[in-house]
Amino acid sequence: MLLKKLFALLLVCSLLLGASSALAAVSPLEDPSIIPETTEEGFLPEGASPYYFKDHAAGYWFYLDQTVRIEIMRAQTSSPKLTYYTADIMCAEGTSLYTVTYNEDKPGRTNGLPQTMADAAHVVYAQSGDFYSYRVANDRYPGNIVRDGKVLYSKSYSKLIDAIPNLATMAFYPSGRAEVNEAWEVSAEDYVKKGATTVVAFGPILLRDGEIQDVDKKEYNHAEPRSCIGIVEPGHYIGLLVEGRKSHSDGATLQQCAEILADIGCTDAINLDGGNTASMLFMGESVQLAENGGIDVNDRAIPDILAVGRY
């Protein structure tokens, strides 16, 4: 227990020291409908202070700086009974998704809470990922895992598995490009050779080349809390979180998740670890609804988070 607390303290200290030089004053927007002057690409001009807006009750969050534009919206439907969140993420060229790891010295061997990692690293947007540490701890194939351009694990399935996870991958590149592949199609080593900085392994693939994949099958048709990530075009990503196992939201099937992402315009998307792992955070705070209408804080410890931006 003492060792775990020490790991957590070291993480917080190192992240704060590493991020302090990059932090800038962030100003709240009084009216989210009035956006400050932006460049042609939709970002703030050099020298302007970052802006944010958050209204948990209304289900709306917004952030804008010189390299990142993030808009999160809550949606609710009655049939099916769903509460879900879409994060529209725009990144300037040279900016992409990255990961914040709870314990850099032993990645996948120790876990921490998503909000702890996001808050310590001053992450603007964070989402739960592939929870590969569970597979490592239970001597299962971890999948092709790449973090910070380095191979962490490279053992995966050699054929299609109709199960969750089937260890399909999604790779992110510094250029803003992303791609999805089945577990056996591209190795972790080959991803690194191609320049990928982050590769998550979970699956199944929801969308590929604009087509919804074969996810309308019995292995995937139960309603659960879901976490997914998709790409519209290079530098334009969509994060999806579906609440479930709650009175206000039953959860979604993978087919429903694929349809939501396709309707938004994603060409490629992958399912990430859902259930109790599913989480989405804005500036260190959960966006999810509790049963009483307040903020629902995720208490599942995971090895790292997918992240965008720093404030």
C-alpha positions as CSV (number, residue, x, y, z in Angstrom):
1,M,0.0,0.0,0.0
2,L,2.8,2.4,0.9
3,L,4.6,1.6,-2.4
4,K,1.4,2.4,-4.4
5,K,1.0,5.7,-2.6
6,L,4.7,6.5,-3.4
7,F,4.1,5.7,-7.1
8,A,1.1,8.0,-7.1
9,L,3.0,10.8,-5.4
10,L,5.9,10.4,-7.9
11,L,3.5,10.5,-10.8
12,V,1.9,13.7,-9.6
13,C,5.2,15.4,-9.0
14,S,6.8,14.4,-12.3
15,L,3.7,15.4,-14.3
16,L,3.4,18.8,-12.6
17,L,7.1,19.5,-13.1
18,G,7.0,18.4,-16.8
19,A,3.8,20.4,-17.5
20,S,4.5,23.6,-15.6
21,S,6.5,25.3,-18.4
22,A,3.7,24.6,-20.9
23,L,0.8,25.8,-18.8
24,A,-1.0,29.0,-19.8
25,A,-3.7,31.0,-18.1
26,V,-7.1,29.6,-19.2
27,S,-10.1,31.9,-19.3
28,P,-13.7,30.9,-18.9
29,L,-16.1,31.8,-21.6
30,E,-19.2,33.6,-20.3
31,D,-21.3,32.8,-23.4
32,P,-20.2,29.6,-25.4
33,S,-22.1,30.9,-28.5
34,I,-19.7,33.8,-28.7
35,I,-16.3,32.3,-29.8
36,P,-13.2,34.5,-29.8
37,E,-11.6,35.3,-33.1
38,T,-9.9,32.2,-34.6
39,T,-7.6,31.3,-37.5
40,E,-8.8,29.8,-40.7
41,E,-8.2,26.4,-39.2
42,G,-10.5,27.2,-36.3
43,F,-7.9,27.6,-33.6
44,L,-6.8,30.6,-31.5
45,P,-4.1,32.9,-32.9
46,E,-0.7,33.0,-31.3
47,G,-0.6,35.0,-28.1
48,A,-4.3,34.5,-27.2
49,S,-5.2,32.8,-23.9
50,P,-7.0,29.5,-24.1
51,Y,-10.7,29.5,-23.4
52,Y,-13.1,26.9,-21.9
53,F,-16.7,26.5,-20.9
54,K,-18.4,23.8,-18.9
55,D,-22.0,23.3,-17.8
56,H,-22.5,19.8,-16.4
57,A,-26.2,20.3,-15.8
58,A,-26.7,21.3,-19.5
59,G,-24.3,18.7,-20.8
60,Y,-22.0,20.9,-22.7
61,W,-18.2,21.4,-22.5
62,F,-15.9,23.5,-24.7
63,Y,-12.2,24.2,-25.0
64,L,-10.1,26.2,-27.5
65,D,-6.4,27.0,-27.8
66,Q,-3.8,27.3,-30.6
67,T,-3.6,23.6,-31.3
68,V,-6.8,22.0,-29.9
69,R,-10.5,22.5,-30.2
70,I,-12.8,20.3,-28.2
71,E,-16.6,20.2,-27.9
72,I,-18.4,17.7,-25.8
73,M,-22.2,17.3,-25.8
74,R,-24.5,15.0,-23.9
75,A,-27.4,13.4,-25.8
76,Q,-30.3,11.5,-24.4
77,T,-32.9,9.3,-26.2
78,S,-36.0,7.6,-24.8
79,S,-36.2,4.6,-27.2
80,P,-33.7,3.1,-26.7
81,K,-33.1,4.7,-23.3
82,L,-29.6,6.1,-23.7
83,T,-27.4,8.8,-22.3
84,Y,-24.2,9.3,-24.3
85,Y,-21.5,11.8,-24.9
86,T,-19.7,12.8,-28.1
87,A,-16.4,14.6,-28.0
88,D,-15.6,16.5,-31.2
89,I,-11.9,16.8,-31.2
90,M,-9.9,19.0,-33.7
91,C,-6.1,19.0,-33.6
92,A,-3.7,21.2,-35.5
93,E,-1.1,19.6,-37.6
94,G,1.5,17.9,-35.5
95,T,-0.9,17.4,-32.6
96,S,-2.5,14.0,-31.9
97,L,-3.9,11.8,-29.2
98,Y,-1.4,10.7,-26.6
99,T,-1.5,8.7,-23.4
100,V,-0.8,9.5,-19.7
101,T,0.5,6.5,-17.8
102,Y,0.0,6.0,-14.1
103,N,3.4,4.5,-13.6
104,E,5.9,5.1,-16.3
105,D,8.4,2.7,-14.7
106,K,6.0,-0.2,-14.7
107,P,3.4,0.4,-17.4
108,G,0.6,-2.1,-17.2
109,R,1.7,-3.4,-13.8
110,T,0.1,-0.7,-11.6
111,N,-3.1,1.2,-12.1
112,G,-4.6,4.6,-11.1
113,L,-7.8,6.5,-11.3
114,P,-8.5,8.3,-14.6
115,Q,-9.3,11.6,-12.8
116,T,-6.0,11.4,-10.9
117,M,-3.9,11.0,-14.0
118,A,-5.9,13.7,-16.0
119,D,-5.8,16.2,-13.2
120,A,-2.1,15.7,-12.4
121,A,-1.1,16.1,-16.1
122,H,-3.5,19.1,-16.7
123,V,-5.1,17.1,-19.5
124,V,-7.9,18.9,-21.3
125,Y,-9.7,15.8,-22.6
126,A,-9.3,12.3,-21.4
127,Q,-10.9,9.0,-22.1
128,S,-10.5,5.4,-20.8
129,G,-8.6,3.2,-23.3
130,D,-7.8,-0.5,-23.7
131,F,-7.1,-1.5,-20.0
132,Y,-4.3,-3.8,-21.2
133,S,-3.0,-4.2,-17.6
134,Y,-5.9,-6.6,-16.9
135,R,-4.7,-8.9,-19.6
136,V,-1.1,-8.6,-18.5
137,A,-2.1,-9.5,-14.9
138,N,-4.1,-12.5,-16.0
139,D,-1.5,-13.9,-18.4
140,R,-3.6,-13.3,-21.5
141,Y,-2.5,-11.9,-24.8
142,P,-2.0,-8.1,-24.2
143,G,-2.2,-7.2,-27.8
144,N,0.0,-4.9,-29.9
145,I,0.5,-2.0,-27.5
146,V,2.6,1.1,-28.3
147,R,3.0,4.1,-26.0
148,D,5.2,7.1,-26.7
149,G,6.5,5.5,-29.9
150,K,7.8,2.5,-28.0
151,V,6.6,-1.2,-28.1
152,L,5.2,-2.2,-24.7
153,Y,3.7,-5.6,-25.7
154,S,3.5,-7.4,-29.1
155,K,1.7,-10.7,-28.5
156,S,-1.8,-10.9,-30.0
157,Y,-4.3,-13.2,-31.8
158,S,-3.4,-14.6,-35.2
159,K,-7.1,-14.8,-36.4
160,L,-10.4,-13.2,-35.9
161,I,-12.0,-13.8,-32.5
162,D,-15.7,-13.2,-31.9
163,A,-15.2,-11.9,-28.4
164,I,-14.5,-8.7,-26.5
165,P,-11.7,-7.8,-26.7
166,N,-10.6,-9.4,-30.0
167,L,-7.4,-7.2,-29.8
168,A,-8.0,-5.2,-32.9
169,T,-5.9,-2.1,-32.9
170,M,-6.1,1.6,-33.6
171,A,-2.9,3.5,-34.2
172,F,-2.4,7.3,-33.9
173,Y,0.4,9.2,-35.7
174,P,1.9,12.7,-35.1
175,S,0.5,13.9,-38.4
176,G,-3.0,13.4,-37.1
177,R,-3.6,10.3,-39.1
178,A,-5.1,7.2,-37.5
179,E,-5.8,3.7,-38.8
180,V,-7.6,0.5,-37.6
181,N,-6.4,-3.0,-38.2
182,E,-7.3,-6.5,-37.0
183,A,-5.1,-8.0,-34.3
184,W,-2.8,-9.9,-36.7
185,E,-2.5,-7.4,-39.6
186,V,0.1,-5.0,-38.2
187,S,2.6,-5.8,-35.4
188,A,3.5,-3.4,-32.7
189,E,7.1,-3.3,-34.1
190,D,5.8,-2.5,-37.6
191,Y,3.5,0.3,-36.2
192,V,6.6,1.9,-34.6
193,K,8.5,1.6,-37.9
194,K,5.6,3.4,-39.6
195,G,5.9,6.2,-37.0
196,A,2.9,5.5,-34.8
197,T,3.2,7.0,-31.3
198,T,0.2,5.4,-29.7
199,V,-1.5,2.1,-30.5
200,V,-4.4,0.8,-28.5
201,A,-5.6,-2.8,-28.6
202,F,-9.1,-3.8,-27.7
203,G,-11.8,-4.1,-30.4
204,P,-13.7,-5.1,-32.2
205,I,-13.4,-2.6,-35.1
206,L,-16.7,-0.7,-35.5
207,L,-16.0,1.2,-38.7
208,R,-13.4,0.7,-41.4
209,D,-13.0,2.8,-44.6
210,G,-16.5,4.2,-43.9
211,E,-18.2,0.9,-43.6
212,I,-19.8,-0.5,-40.4
213,Q,-18.2,-3.8,-39.6
214,D,-20.0,-7.1,-38.7
215,V,-20.8,-6.1,-35.1
216,D,-24.5,-7.0,-35.1
217,K,-24.0,-10.5,-33.7
218,K,-24.9,-12.2,-30.5
219,E,-21.5,-11.7,-28.9
220,Y,-21.9,-7.9,-29.2
221,N,-25.6,-7.3,-29.0
222,H,-26.0,-6.8,-25.3
223,A,-26.4,-3.2,-24.0
224,E,-23.5,-2.0,-21.8
225,P,-21.6,1.1,-20.9
226,R,-19.3,1.8,-23.9
227,S,-16.2,3.7,-24.7
228,C,-15.2,4.2,-28.4
229,I,-12.9,6.4,-30.5
230,G,-13.2,7.2,-34.1
231,I,-11.6,9.5,-36.8
232,V,-13.4,11.6,-39.4
233,E,-10.2,12.8,-41.1
234,P,-6.6,13.4,-40.1
235,G,-6.6,15.6,-37.0
236,H,-10.4,15.2,-36.5
237,Y,-11.4,12.6,-33.9
238,I,-14.7,11.7,-32.2
239,G,-14.7,10.2,-28.7
240,L,-17.9,8.4,-27.6
241,L,-19.0,7.4,-24.2
242,V,-22.3,5.7,-23.5
243,E,-23.6,5.4,-20.0
244,G,-25.2,2.1,-18.9
245,R,-26.5,0.1,-15.9
246,K,-28.2,3.2,-14.7
247,S,-31.9,4.2,-14.4
248,H,-31.4,6.9,-17.0
249,S,-29.4,4.8,-19.5
250,D,-29.5,1.1,-20.3
251,G,-26.2,1.1,-22.3
252,A,-25.7,0.4,-26.0
253,T,-24.9,-2.4,-28.3
254,L,-21.8,-2.2,-30.5
255,Q,-24.0,-1.8,-33.5
256,Q,-25.6,1.2,-31.9
257,C,-22.2,2.7,-31.2
258,A,-21.1,2.1,-34.8
259,E,-24.2,3.8,-36.1
260,I,-23.7,6.9,-33.8
261,L,-20.1,7.3,-35.0
262,A,-21.0,6.7,-38.6
263,D,-23.8,9.3,-38.5
264,I,-21.3,11.9,-37.1
265,G,-19.0,11.2,-40.1
266,C,-16.3,8.8,-38.8
267,T,-14.6,6.6,-41.4
268,D,-12.8,4.4,-38.9
269,A,-13.5,3.6,-35.3
270,I,-12.8,1.0,-32.6
271,N,-14.4,-0.2,-29.4
272,L,-12.5,0.4,-26.3
273,D,-12.9,-1.2,-22.8
274,G,-16.4,-0.4,-21.6
275,G,-18.4,-1.5,-18.5
276,N,-17.1,-0.1,-15.3
277,T,-13.9,1.1,-17.1
278,A,-15.8,3.6,-19.4
279,S,-15.0,7.2,-18.5
280,M,-14.7,10.6,-20.1
281,L,-13.2,13.7,-18.5
282,F,-12.9,17.4,-19.2
283,M,-10.1,19.3,-17.4
284,G,-9.9,16.5,-14.8
285,E,-13.6,16.3,-14.1
286,S,-16.0,13.5,-15.2
287,V,-18.7,14.4,-17.6
288,Q,-20.9,11.5,-16.6
289,L,-24.3,11.7,-14.8
290,A,-24.8,10.2,-11.4
291,E,-28.2,8.7,-10.5
292,N,-29.0,11.8,-8.5
293,G,-28.1,14.1,-11.5
294,G,-24.7,15.1,-10.1
295,I,-21.3,14.1,-11.3
296,D,-20.6,10.4,-11.5
297,V,-16.9,9.8,-10.7
298,N,-15.3,6.6,-12.1
299,D,-13.6,4.5,-9.5
300,R,-12.0,1.8,-11.7
301,A,-8.2,2.1,-11.7
302,I,-6.6,1.7,-15.1
303,P,-3.0,1.8,-16.4
304,D,-3.3,5.0,-18.5
305,I,-5.7,7.3,-20.3
306,L,-6.1,8.5,-23.9
307,A,-5.6,12.3,-23.8
308,V,-5.7,15.4,-25.9
309,G,-4.3,18.9,-25.1
310,R,-2.9,20.4,-21.9
311,Y,-3.9,23.5,-20.0
